[in-house]
Amino acid sequence: MAKKKKKKVVRAKKKVSKKAKKGKLKPKRRGKTKPTKKVKVTIIGTVTHYFPKVNAAVVKLKKPLSVGDTVLIKGSTTQFKQKIESMQIDHVVISKAKKGDEIGLEVKDRVREHDLLIAP
């Protein structure tokens, strides 16, 4: 039996421009999609803790908040709008809270730590 020789495959090299070698060439956009616009949102606060039995969240405020305001609660798996109906600080019912307060907030759905309260 004679040994078979393997054929050597030779591939042509792609020509690369000088700009591409230097890293100055921008990648081509495929299709007709346009880049998305950044929307500026007002973050009112962030959720620091959630109590599932009483449907309450502890929120650290970055802006003032009052009863009757509508907020959007948004996180990686959470997104819903809610009107603020009940707020507490140290088990005392309040109607307004200022920046920097940590409040207890009654929520209608499950929230998670690091979820954001956003002004709609």
N, CA, C and O atoms as a printed pandas DataFrame, in Angstrom:
     atom_number atom_name residue_name chain_id  residue_number  x_coord  y_coord  z_coord
0              1         N          MET        A               1    0.823   -1.189    0.000
1              2        CA          MET        A               1    0.000    0.000    0.000
2              3         C          MET        A               1    0.870    1.256    0.000
3              4         O          MET        A               1    1.831    1.396    0.757
4              5         N          ALA        A               2    0.492    2.116   -0.853
5              6        CA          ALA        A               2    1.217    3.383   -0.940
6              7         C          ALA        A               2    0.506    4.432   -0.101
7              8         O          ALA        A               2   -0.722    4.445   -0.019
8              9         N          LYS        A               3    1.280    5.308    0.520
9             10        CA          LYS        A               3    0.691    6.377    1.331
10            11         C          LYS        A               3    0.182    7.475    0.425
11            12         O          LYS        A               3    0.801    7.835   -0.577
12            13         N          LYS        A               4   -1.018    8.014    0.832
13            14        CA          LYS        A               4   -1.574    9.108    0.058
14            15         C          LYS        A               4   -1.012   10.416    0.583
15            16         O          LYS        A               4   -0.846   10.601    1.788
16            17         N          LYS        A               5   -0.728   11.305   -0.327
17            18        CA          LYS        A               5   -0.228   12.614    0.068
18            19         C          LYS        A               5   -1.419   13.547    0.314
19            20         O          LYS        A               5   -2.390   13.550   -0.443
20            21         N          LYS        A               6   -1.323   14.324    1.371
21            22        CA          LYS        A               6   -2.364   15.295    1.655
22            23         C          LYS        A               6   -2.164   16.517    0.787
23            24         O          LYS        A               6   -1.049   17.003    0.595
24            25         N          LYS        A               7   -3.287   17.001    0.267
25            26        CA          LYS        A               7   -3.207   18.197   -0.558
26            27         C          LYS        A               7   -3.147   19.419    0.347
27            28         O          LYS        A               7   -3.865   19.508    1.343
28            29         N          LYS        A               8   -2.309   20.329   -0.004
29            30        CA          LYS        A               8   -2.165   21.552    0.767
30            31         C          LYS        A               8   -3.107   22.608    0.188
31            32         O          LYS        A               8   -3.067   22.896   -1.009
32            33         N          VAL        A               9   -3.956   23.184    1.050
33            34        CA          VAL        A               9   -4.916   24.189    0.608
34            35         C          VAL        A               9   -4.304   25.568    0.815
35            36         O          VAL        A               9   -3.876   25.908    1.918
36            37         N          VAL        A              10   -4.269   26.336   -0.223
37            38        CA          VAL        A              10   -3.720   27.685   -0.158
38            39         C          VAL        A              10   -4.876   28.656   -0.332
39            40         O          VAL        A              10   -5.609   28.599   -1.320
40            41         N          ARG        A              11   -5.029   29.547    0.639
41            42        CA          ARG        A              11   -6.105   30.536    0.572
42            43         C          ARG        A              11   -5.514   31.899    0.281
43            44         O          ARG        A              11   -4.423   32.241    0.736
44            45         N          ALA        A              12   -6.255   32.654   -0.479
45            46        CA          ALA        A              12   -5.806   34.006   -0.821
46            47         C          ALA        A              12   -5.990   34.923    0.382
47            48         O          ALA        A              12   -6.989   34.826    1.094
48            49         N          LYS        A              13   -5.040   35.801    0.604
49            50        CA          LYS        A              13   -5.123   36.729    1.713
50            51         C          LYS        A              13   -5.981   37.921    1.318
51            52         O          LYS        A              13   -5.951   38.382    0.177
52            53         N          LYS        A              14   -6.753   38.413    2.295
53            54        CA          LYS        A              14   -7.573   39.590    2.044
54            55         C          LYS        A              14   -6.693   40.814    2.081
55            56         O          LYS        A              14   -5.762   40.908    2.880
56            57         N          LYS        A              15   -7.001   41.757    1.198
57            58        CA          LYS        A              15   -6.269   43.003    1.206
58            59         C          LYS        A              15   -6.859   43.903    2.285
59            60         O          LYS        A              15   -8.075   44.076    2.356
60            61         N          VAL        A              16   -6.010   44.466    3.112
61            62        CA          VAL        A              16   -6.436   45.333    4.202
62            63         C          VAL        A              16   -5.886   46.724    3.947
63            64         O          VAL        A              16   -4.699   46.905    3.676
64            65         N          SER        A              17   -6.786   47.713    4.040
65            66        CA          SER        A              17   -6.359   49.086    3.778
66            67         C          SER        A              17   -5.483   49.615    4.903
67            68         O          SER        A              17   -5.430   49.039    5.990
68            69         N          LYS        A              18   -4.796   50.719    4.627
69            70        CA          LYS        A              18   -3.917   51.325    5.629
70            71         C          LYS        A              18   -4.723   51.849    6.817
71            72         O          LYS        A              18   -4.272   51.767    7.960
72            73         N          LYS        A              19   -5.927   52.392    6.544
73            74        CA          LYS        A              19   -6.781   52.920    7.614
74            75         C          LYS        A              19   -7.220   51.796    8.558
75            76         O          LYS        A              19   -7.265   51.977    9.775
76            77         N          ALA        A              20   -7.539   50.647    7.987
77            78        CA          ALA        A              20   -7.993   49.520    8.803
78            79         C          ALA        A              20   -6.852   49.002    9.685
79            80         O          ALA        A              20   -7.080   48.580   10.818
80            81         N          LYS        A              21   -5.644   49.036    9.166
81            82        CA          LYS        A              21   -4.497   48.591    9.946
82            83         C          LYS        A              21   -4.246   49.514   11.134
83            84         O          LYS        A              21   -3.854   49.057   12.207
84            85         N          LYS        A              22   -4.476   50.822   10.940
85            86        CA          LYS        A              22   -4.242   51.798   12.002
86            87         C          LYS        A              22   -5.414   51.888   12.977
87            88         O          LYS        A              22   -5.286   52.517   14.027
88            89         N          GLY        A              23   -6.537   51.281   12.657
89            90        CA          GLY        A              23   -7.703   51.314   13.538
90            91         C          GLY        A              23   -8.578   52.535   13.340
91            92         O          GLY        A              23   -9.414   52.837   14.192
92            93         N          LYS        A              24   -8.402   53.249   12.228
93            94        CA          LYS        A              24   -9.186   54.457   11.975
94            95         C          LYS        A              24  -10.441   54.190   11.147
95            96         O          LYS        A              24  -11.254   55.094   10.955
96            97         N          LEU        A              25  -10.605   53.000   10.671
97            98        CA          LEU        A              25  -11.745   52.672    9.826
98            99         C          LEU        A              25  -12.957   52.352   10.687
99           100         O          LEU        A              25  -12.873   51.545   11.613
100          101         N          LYS        A              26  -14.079   52.985   10.382
101          102        CA          LYS        A              26  -15.313   52.744   11.129
102          103         C          LYS        A              26  -16.022   51.525   10.554
103          104         O          LYS        A              26  -15.997   51.319    9.340
104          105         N          PRO        A              27  -16.660   50.704   11.406
105          106        CA          PRO        A              27  -17.385   49.542   10.882
106          107         C          PRO        A              27  -18.622   49.986   10.102
107          108         O          PRO        A              27  -19.262   50.980   10.444
108          109         N          LYS        A              28  -18.941   49.248    9.070
109          110        CA          LYS        A              28  -20.096   49.583    8.251
110          111         C          LYS        A              28  -21.375   49.168    8.952
111          112         O          LYS        A              28  -21.446   48.109    9.574
112          113         N          ARG        A              29  -22.407   50.040    8.838
113          114        CA          ARG        A              29  -23.716   49.696    9.390
114          115         C          ARG        A              29  -24.468   48.896    8.348
115          116         O          ARG        A              29  -24.600   49.312    7.197
116          117         N          ARG        A              30  -24.950   47.758    8.762
117          118        CA          ARG        A              30  -25.710   46.921    7.831
118          119         C          ARG        A              30  -27.184   47.241    7.976
119          120         O          ARG        A              30  -27.660   47.462    9.089
120          121         N          GLY        A              31  -27.894   47.269    6.904
121          122        CA          GLY        A              31  -29.316   47.587    6.949
122          123         C          GLY        A              31  -29.525   49.086    7.068
123          124         O          GLY        A              31  -28.578   49.865    6.965
124          125         N          LYS        A              32  -30.762   49.480    7.286
125          126        CA          LYS        A              32  -31.099   50.896    7.361
126          127         C          LYS        A              32  -31.506   51.311    8.767
127          128         O          LYS        A              32  -32.291   52.245    8.931
128          129         N          THR        A              33  -30.991   50.640    9.769
129          130        CA          THR        A              33  -31.349   50.994   11.137
130          131         C          THR        A              33  -30.599   52.240   11.570
131          132         O          THR        A              33  -29.425   52.429   11.254
132          133         N          LYS        A              34  -31.309   53.082   12.301
133          134        CA          LYS        A              34  -30.707   54.302   12.809
134          135         C          LYS        A              34  -30.367   54.094   14.276
135          136         O          LYS        A              34  -31.042   53.329   14.965
136          137         N          PRO        A              35  -29.335   54.762   14.761
137          138        CA          PRO        A              35  -29.023   54.629   16.188
138          139         C          PRO        A              35  -30.153   55.193   17.036
139          140         O          PRO        A              35  -30.798   56.168   16.652
140          141         N          THR        A              36  -30.392   54.573   18.198
141          142        CA          THR        A              36  -31.481   55.012   19.058
142          143         C          THR        A              36  -31.089   56.278   19.801
143          144         O          THR        A              36  -29.915   56.509   20.090
144          145         N          LYS        A              37  -32.093   57.095   20.105
145          146        CA          LYS        A              37  -31.859   58.330   20.836
146          147         C          LYS        A              37  -31.866   58.036   22.329
147          148         O          LYS        A              37  -32.626   57.189   22.798
148          149         N          LYS        A              38  -31.025   58.731   23.065
149          150        CA          LYS        A              38  -31.000   58.574   24.508
150          151         C          LYS        A              38  -32.079   59.471   25.100
151          152         O          LYS        A              38  -32.170   60.654   24.770
152          153         N          VAL        A              39  -32.891   58.898   25.974
153          154        CA          VAL        A              39  -33.967   59.637   26.611
154          155         C          VAL        A              39  -33.538   59.945   28.037
155          156         O          VAL        A              39  -33.112   59.055   28.773
156          157         N          LYS        A              40  -33.655   61.213   28.421
157          158        CA          LYS        A              40  -33.283   61.607   29.768
158          159         C          LYS        A              40  -34.466   61.350   30.691
159          160         O          LYS        A              40  -35.570   61.834   30.441
160          161         N          VAL        A              41  -34.236   60.584   31.762
161          162        CA          VAL        A              41  -35.294   60.262   32.715
162          163         C          VAL        A              41  -34.949   60.867   34.069
163          164         O          VAL        A              41  -33.779   61.067   34.395
164          165         N          THR        A              42  -35.993   61.158   34.857
165          166        CA          THR        A              42  -35.797   61.692   36.193
166          167         C          THR        A              42  -35.933   60.561   37.197
167          168         O          THR        A              42  -37.024   60.028   37.396
168          169         N          ILE        A              43  -34.835   60.199   37.824
169          170        CA          ILE        A              43  -34.842   59.121   38.816
170          171         C          ILE        A              43  -35.209   59.727   40.167
171          172         O          ILE        A              43  -34.527   60.620   40.669
172          173         N          ILE        A              44  -36.297   59.225   40.743
173          174        CA          ILE        A              44  -36.773   59.725   42.033
174          175         C          ILE        A              44  -36.092   58.992   43.178
175          176         O          ILE        A              44  -35.783   59.603   44.201
176          177         N          GLY        A              45  -35.852   57.689   43.025
177          178        CA          GLY        A              45  -35.217   56.916   44.084
178          179         C          GLY        A              45  -34.933   55.497   43.648
179          180         O          GLY        A              45  -35.258   55.096   42.530
180          181         N          THR        A              46  -34.311   54.729   44.559
181          182        CA          THR        A              46  -34.002   53.327   44.286
182          183         C          THR        A              46  -34.525   52.448   45.415
183          184         O          THR        A              46  -34.543   52.854   46.577
184          185         N          VAL        A              47  -34.947   51.243   45.060
185          186        CA          VAL        A              47  -35.457   50.286   46.040
186          187         C          VAL        A              47  -34.270   49.645   46.746
187          188         O          VAL        A              47  -33.343   49.157   46.099
188          189         N          THR        A              48  -34.304   49.649   48.082
189          190        CA          THR        A              48  -33.219   49.028   48.850
190          191         C          THR        A              48  -33.647   47.706   49.490
191          192         O          THR        A              48  -32.803   46.869   49.809
192          193         N          HIS        A              49  -34.966   47.517   49.679
193          194        CA          HIS        A              49  -35.455   46.276   50.282
194          195         C          HIS        A              49  -36.929   46.088   49.928
195          196         O          HIS        A              49  -37.631   47.056   49.636
196          197         N          TYR        A              50  -37.395   44.836   49.954
197          198        CA          TYR        A              50  -38.796   44.523   49.655
198          199         C          TYR        A              50  -39.329   43.544   50.690
199          200         O          TYR        A              50  -38.667   42.563   51.028
200          201         N          PHE        A              51  -40.528   43.817   51.190
201          202        CA          PHE        A              51  -41.202   42.932   52.146
202          203         C          PHE        A              51  -42.406   42.299   51.449
203          204         O          PHE        A              51  -43.423   42.969   51.266
204          205         N          PRO        A              52  -42.317   41.016   51.052
205          206        CA          PRO        A              52  -43.371   40.408   50.245
206          207         C          PRO        A              52  -44.690   40.179   50.982
207          208         O          PRO        A              52  -45.750   40.211   50.357
208          209         N          LYS        A              53  -44.649   39.950   52.295
209          210        CA          LYS        A              53  -45.895   39.655   53.014
210          211         C          LYS        A              53  -46.808   40.875   53.094
211          212         O          LYS        A              53  -48.031   40.733   53.092
212          213         N          VAL        A              54  -46.235   42.053   53.164
213          214        CA          VAL        A              54  -47.050   43.268   53.283
214          215         C          VAL        A              54  -47.004   44.119   52.013
215          216         O          VAL        A              54  -47.547   45.223   51.993
216          217         N          ASN        A              55  -46.361   43.616   50.951
217          218        CA          ASN        A              55  -46.218   44.334   49.680
218          219         C          ASN        A              55  -45.696   45.752   49.897
219          220         O          ASN        A              55  -46.310   46.726   49.460
220          221         N          ALA        A              56  -44.571   45.852   50.566
221          222        CA          ALA        A              56  -43.967   47.146   50.851
222          223         C          ALA        A              56  -42.505   47.142   50.422
223          224         O          ALA        A              56  -41.822   46.120   50.493
224          225         N          ALA        A              57  -42.042   48.300   49.977
225          226        CA          ALA        A              57  -40.657   48.457   49.567
226          227         C          ALA        A              57  -40.023   49.596   50.348
227          228         O          ALA        A              57  -40.683   50.586   50.666
228          229         N          VAL        A              58  -38.757   49.454   50.651
229          230        CA          VAL        A              58  -37.986   50.535   51.253
230          231         C          VAL        A              58  -37.279   51.249   50.103
231          232         O          VAL        A              58  -36.582   50.624   49.304
232          233         N          VAL        A              59  -37.470   52.565   50.032
233          234        CA          VAL        A              59  -36.940   53.349   48.920
234          235         C          VAL        A              59  -36.058   54.472   49.456
235          236         O          VAL        A              59  -36.462   55.207   50.357
236          237         N          LYS        A              60  -34.867   54.601   48.907
237          238        CA          LYS        A              60  -33.965   55.712   49.219
238          239         C          LYS        A              60  -34.211   56.781   48.153
239          240         O          LYS        A              60  -33.981   56.548   46.967
240          241         N          LEU        A              61  -34.682   57.959   48.587
241          242        CA          LEU        A              61  -35.090   59.010   47.658
242          243         C          LEU        A              61  -33.920   59.887   47.213
243          244         O          LEU        A              61  -33.032   60.225   47.995
244          245         N          LYS        A              62  -33.954   60.241   45.932
245          246        CA          LYS        A              62  -32.993   61.191   45.376
246          247         C          LYS        A              62  -33.667   62.518   45.056
247          248         O          LYS        A              62  -32.996   63.529   44.847
248          249         N          LYS        A              63  -35.009   62.510   45.017
249          250        CA          LYS        A              63  -35.815   63.713   44.770
250          251         C          LYS        A              63  -37.019   63.659   45.702
251          252         O          LYS        A              63  -37.362   62.582   46.189
252          253         N          PRO        A              64  -37.668   64.789   45.961
253          254        CA          PRO        A              64  -38.857   64.780   46.826
254          255         C          PRO        A              64  -40.015   64.000   46.194
255          256         O          PRO        A              64  -40.123   63.898   44.972
256          257         N          LEU        A              65  -40.883   63.450   47.065
257          258        CA          LEU        A              65  -42.014   62.636   46.624
258          259         C          LEU        A              65  -43.179   62.886   47.569
259          260         O          LEU        A              65  -42.985   63.085   48.769
260          261         N          SER        A              66  -44.393   62.876   47.022
261          262        CA          SER        A              66  -45.566   63.069   47.872
262          263         C          SER        A              66  -46.672   62.096   47.483
263          264         O          SER        A              66  -46.664   61.530   46.389
264          265         N          VAL        A              67  -47.627   61.910   48.398
265          266        CA          VAL        A              67  -48.761   61.020   48.157
266          267         C          VAL        A              67  -49.583   61.600   47.005
267          268         O          VAL        A              67  -49.834   62.805   46.962
268          269         N          GLY        A              68  -49.998   60.746   46.080
269          270        CA          GLY        A              68  -50.769   61.179   44.917
270          271         C          GLY        A              68  -49.938   61.254   43.652
271          272         O          GLY        A              68  -50.492   61.307   42.554
272          273         N          ASP        A              69  -48.610   61.260   43.784
273          274        CA          ASP        A              69  -47.739   61.263   42.610
274          275         C          ASP        A              69  -47.802   59.907   41.913
275          276         O          ASP        A              69  -48.054   58.882   42.546
276          277         N          THR        A              70  -47.573   59.916   40.615
277          278        CA          THR        A              70  -47.504   58.678   39.845
278          279         C          THR        A              70  -46.045   58.414   39.510
279          280         O          THR        A              70  -45.335   59.309   39.051
280          281         N          VAL        A              71  -45.601   57.186   39.740
281          282        CA          VAL        A              71  -44.217   56.811   39.453
282          283         C          VAL        A              71  -44.183   55.552   38.594
283          284         O          VAL        A              71  -45.114   54.746   38.602
284          285         N          LEU        A              72  -43.102   55.406   37.865
285          286        CA          LEU        A              72  -42.833   54.195   37.103
286          287         C          LEU        A              72  -41.747   53.448   37.854
287          288         O          LEU        A              72  -40.678   54.000   38.112
288          289         N          ILE        A              73  -42.012   52.197   38.206
289          290        CA          ILE        A              73  -41.013   51.373   38.888
290          291         C          ILE        A              73  -40.423   50.435   37.838
291          292         O          ILE        A              73  -41.129   49.621   37.245
292          293         N          LYS        A              74  -39.116   50.565   37.622
293          294        CA          LYS        A              74  -38.482   49.840   36.528
294          295         C          LYS        A              74  -37.205   49.171   37.006
295          296         O          LYS        A              74  -36.379   49.773   37.691
296          297         N          GLY        A              75  -37.071   47.907   36.623
297          298        CA          GLY        A              75  -35.872   47.135   36.931
298          299         C          GLY        A              75  -35.606   46.147   35.822
299          300         O          GLY        A              75  -36.196   46.246   34.746
300          301         N          SER        A              76  -34.717   45.188   36.071
301          302        CA          SER        A              76  -34.380   44.214   35.033
302          303         C          SER        A              76  -35.570   43.311   34.701
303          304         O          SER        A              76  -35.742   42.920   33.547
304          305         N          THR        A              77  -36.400   42.971   35.710
305          306        CA          THR        A              77  -37.580   42.133   35.458
306          307         C          THR        A              77  -38.875   42.819   35.888
307          308         O          THR        A              77  -39.941   42.206   35.839
308          309         N          THR        A              78  -38.796   44.062   36.303
309          310        CA          THR        A              78  -39.946   44.784   36.837
310          311         C          THR        A              78  -40.221   46.011   35.983
311          312         O          THR        A              78  -39.293   46.717   35.588
312          313         N          GLN        A              79  -41.486   46.266   35.698
313          314        CA          GLN        A              79  -41.860   47.511   35.038
314          315         C          GLN        A              79  -43.360   47.710   35.175
315          316         O          GLN        A              79  -44.149   47.001   34.551
316          317         N          PHE        A              80  -43.756   48.694   36.006
317          318        CA          PHE        A              80  -45.164   49.044   36.129
318          319         C          PHE        A              80  -45.302   50.463   36.667
319          320         O          PHE        A              80  -44.403   50.992   37.321
320          321         N          LYS        A              81  -46.462   51.067   36.369
321          322        CA          LYS        A              81  -46.785   52.400   36.869
322          323         C          LYS        A              81  -47.671   52.255   38.090
323          324         O          LYS        A              81  -48.473   51.327   38.191
324          325         N          GLN        A              82  -47.513   53.185   39.010
325          326        CA          GLN        A              82  -48.313   53.134   40.221
326          327         C          GLN        A              82  -48.487   54.533   40.784
327          328         O          GLN        A              82  -47.588   55.370   40.715
328          329         N          LYS        A              83  -49.680   54.765   41.346
329          330        CA          LYS        A              83  -49.948   56.010   42.057
330          331         C          LYS        A              83  -49.581   55.789   43.520
331          332         O          LYS        A              83  -49.946   54.771   44.108
332          333         N          ILE        A              84  -48.861   56.737   44.104
333          334        CA          ILE        A              84  -48.439   56.618   45.497
334          335         C          ILE        A              84  -49.652   56.841   46.396
335          336         O          ILE        A              84  -50.252   57.915   46.384
336          337         N          GLU        A              85  -50.008   55.818   47.177
337          338        CA          GLU        A              85  -51.171   55.907   48.059
338          339         C          GLU        A              85  -50.780   55.917   49.533
339          340         O          GLU        A              85  -51.510   56.468   50.358
340          341         N          SER        A              86  -49.630   55.312   49.881
341          342        CA          SER        A              86  -49.237   55.221   51.278
342          343         C          SER        A              86  -47.719   55.279   51.400
343          344         O          SER        A              86  -47.000   54.546   50.721
344          345         N          MET        A              87  -47.235   56.177   52.291
345          346        CA          MET        A              87  -45.812   56.284   52.577
346          347         C          MET        A              87  -45.620   56.344   54.088
347          348         O          MET        A              87  -46.460   56.883   54.809
348          349         N          GLN        A              88  -44.513   55.788   54.558
349          350        CA          GLN        A              88  -44.215   55.822   55.990
350          351         C          GLN        A              88  -42.724   56.042   56.217
351          352         O          GLN        A              88  -41.888   55.630   55.413
352          353         N          ILE        A              89  -42.412   56.701   57.328
353          354        CA          ILE        A              89  -41.045   56.771   57.838
354          355         C          ILE        A              89  -41.112   56.318   59.283
355          356         O          ILE        A              89  -41.801   56.944   60.088
356          357         N          ASP        A              90  -40.417   55.251   59.632
357          358        CA          ASP        A              90  -40.419   54.673   60.985
358          359         C          ASP        A              90  -41.838   54.416   61.493
359          360         O          ASP        A              90  -42.171   54.786   62.619
360          361         N          HIS        A              91  -42.673   53.781   60.666
361          362        CA          HIS        A              91  -44.053   53.399   60.980
362          363         C          HIS        A              91  -44.980   54.597   61.214
363          364         O          HIS        A              91  -46.068   54.433   61.767
364          365         N          VAL        A              92  -44.569   55.785   60.804
365          366        CA          VAL        A              92  -45.408   56.980   60.914
366          367         C          VAL        A              92  -45.829   57.371   59.505
367          368         O          VAL        A              92  -44.982   57.574   58.635
368          369         N          VAL        A              93  -47.144   57.478   59.276
369          370        CA          VAL        A              93  -47.664   57.822   57.965
370          371         C          VAL        A              93  -47.313   59.275   57.646
371          372         O          VAL        A              93  -47.500   60.168   58.473
372          373         N          ILE        A              94  -46.796   59.497   56.425
373          374        CA          ILE        A              94  -46.434   60.844   55.993
374          375         C          ILE        A              94  -47.086   61.140   54.657
375          376         O          ILE        A              94  -47.495   60.222   53.946
376          377         N          SER        A              95  -47.187   62.420   54.308
377          378        CA          SER        A              95  -47.762   62.793   53.017
378          379         C          SER        A              95  -46.694   63.283   52.046
379          380         O          SER        A              95  -46.892   63.224   50.832
380          381         N          LYS        A              96  -45.557   63.770   52.568
381          382        CA          LYS        A              96  -44.456   64.226   51.719
382          383         C          LYS        A              96  -43.139   63.712   52.282
383          384         O          LYS        A              96  -42.977   63.564   53.493
384          385         N          ALA        A              97  -42.208   63.446   51.381
385          386        CA          ALA        A              97  -40.866   63.020   51.788
386          387         C          ALA        A              97  -39.854   63.820   50.979
387          388         O          ALA        A              97  -40.088   64.126   49.810
388          389         N          LYS        A              98  -38.733   64.155   51.601
389          390        CA          LYS        A              98  -37.733   64.963   50.926
390          391         C          LYS        A              98  -36.553   64.114   50.461
391          392         O          LYS        A              98  -36.460   62.926   50.769
392          393         N          LYS        A              99  -35.670   64.742   49.726
393          394        CA          LYS        A              99  -34.481   64.077   49.201
394          395         C          LYS        A              99  -33.649   63.518   50.353
395          396         O          LYS        A              99  -33.442   64.196   51.360
396          397         N          GLY        A             100  -33.169   62.271   50.203
397          398        CA          GLY        A             100  -32.326   61.647   51.210
398          399         C          GLY        A             100  -33.073   60.774   52.198
399          400         O          GLY        A             100  -32.449   59.988   52.911
400          401         N          ASP        A             101  -34.420   60.890   52.262
401          402        CA          ASP        A             101  -35.211   60.073   53.188
402          403         C          ASP        A             101  -35.267   58.625   52.703
403          404         O          ASP        A             101  -35.247   58.356   51.502
404          405         N          GLU        A             102  -35.337   57.699   53.663
405          406        CA          GLU        A             102  -35.608   56.300   53.357
406          407         C          GLU        A             102  -37.026   56.033   53.808
407          408         O          GLU        A             102  -37.322   56.059   55.003
408          409         N          ILE        A             103  -37.907   55.774   52.847
409          410        CA          ILE        A             103  -39.333   55.643   53.148
410          411         C          ILE        A             103  -39.804   54.219   52.899
411          412         O          ILE        A             103  -39.196   53.467   52.137
412          413         N          GLY        A             104  -40.905   53.866   53.562
413          414        CA          GLY        A             104  -41.607   52.627   53.277
414          415         C          GLY        A             104  -42.734   52.961   52.323
415          416         O          GLY        A             104  -43.508   53.884   52.574
416          417         N          LEU        A             105  -42.833   52.236   51.255
417          418        CA          LEU        A             105  -43.796   52.536   50.200
418          419         C          LEU        A             105  -44.611   51.293   49.890
419          420         O          LEU        A             105  -44.048   50.224   49.652
420          421         N          GLU        A             106  -45.936   51.425   49.890
421          422        CA          GLU        A             106  -46.795   50.298   49.533
422          423         C          GLU        A             106  -46.795   50.152   48.020
423          424         O          GLU        A             106  -47.064   51.114   47.300
424          425         N          VAL        A             107  -46.493   48.946   47.535
425          426        CA          VAL        A             107  -46.438   48.693   46.096
426          427         C          VAL        A             107  -47.460   47.636   45.712
427          428         O          VAL        A             107  -47.835   46.793   46.527
428          429         N          LYS        A             108  -47.908   47.691   44.458
429          430        CA          LYS        A             108  -48.956   46.760   44.019
430          431         C          LYS        A             108  -48.396   45.462   43.434
431          432         O          LYS        A             108  -49.141   44.505   43.223
432          433         N          ASP        A             109  -47.080   45.427   43.170
433          434        CA          ASP        A             109  -46.469   44.246   42.581
434          435         C          ASP        A             109  -45.078   44.057   43.187
435          436         O          ASP        A             109  -44.556   44.947   43.859
436          437         N          ARG        A             110  -44.492   42.900   42.943
437          438        CA          ARG        A             110  -43.171   42.600   43.492
438          439         C          ARG        A             110  -42.123   43.533   42.881
439          440         O          ARG        A             110  -42.133   43.796   41.679
440          441         N          VAL        A             111  -41.230   44.021   43.724
441          442        CA          VAL        A             111  -40.087   44.806   43.271
442          443         C          VAL        A             111  -38.817   44.155   43.815
443          444         O          VAL        A             111  -38.872   43.320   44.718
444          445         N          ARG        A             112  -37.698   44.541   43.263
445          446        CA          ARG        A             112  -36.423   43.969   43.682
446          447         C          ARG        A             112  -35.444   45.071   44.047
447          448         O          ARG        A             112  -35.635   46.228   43.672
448          449         N          GLU        A             113  -34.405   44.715   44.772
449          450        CA          GLU        A             113  -33.376   45.690   45.112
450          451         C          GLU        A             113  -32.800   46.290   43.843
451          452         O          GLU        A             113  -32.658   45.600   42.833
452          453         N          HIS        A             114  -32.472   47.559   43.891
453          454        CA          HIS        A             114  -31.864   48.322   42.785
454          455         C          HIS        A             114  -32.873   48.680   41.695
455          456         O          HIS        A             114  -32.477   49.250   40.679
456          457         N          ASP        A             115  -34.161   48.369   41.865
457          458        CA          ASP        A             115  -35.158   48.867   40.925
458          459         C          ASP        A             115  -35.249   50.381   41.091
459          460         O          ASP        A             115  -35.006   50.904   42.178
460          461         N          LEU        A             116  -35.596   51.081   40.021
461          462        CA          LEU        A             116  -35.636   52.540   40.050
462          463         C          LEU        A             116  -37.053   53.067   40.082
463          464         O          LEU        A             116  -37.939   52.506   39.438
464          465         N          LEU        A             117  -37.281   54.137   40.822
465          466        CA          LEU        A             117  -38.531   54.888   40.760
466          467         C          LEU        A             117  -38.279   56.058   39.829
467          468         O          LEU        A             117  -37.403   56.885   40.083
468          469         N          ILE        A             118  -39.044   56.125   38.754
469          470        CA          ILE        A             118  -38.824   57.120   37.709
470          471         C          ILE        A             118  -40.079   57.960   37.554
471          472         O          ILE        A             118  -41.192   57.437   37.619
472          473         N          ALA        A             119  -39.906   59.265   37.349
473          474        CA          ALA        A             119  -41.032   60.140   37.062
474          475         C          ALA        A             119  -41.468   59.878   35.621
475          476         O          ALA        A             119  -40.640   59.957   34.713
476          477         N          PRO        A             120  -42.751   59.566   35.386
477          478        CA          PRO        A             120  -43.194   59.254   34.011
478          479         C          PRO        A             120  -43.244   60.482   33.108
479          480         O          PRO        A             120  -43.596   60.371   31.934
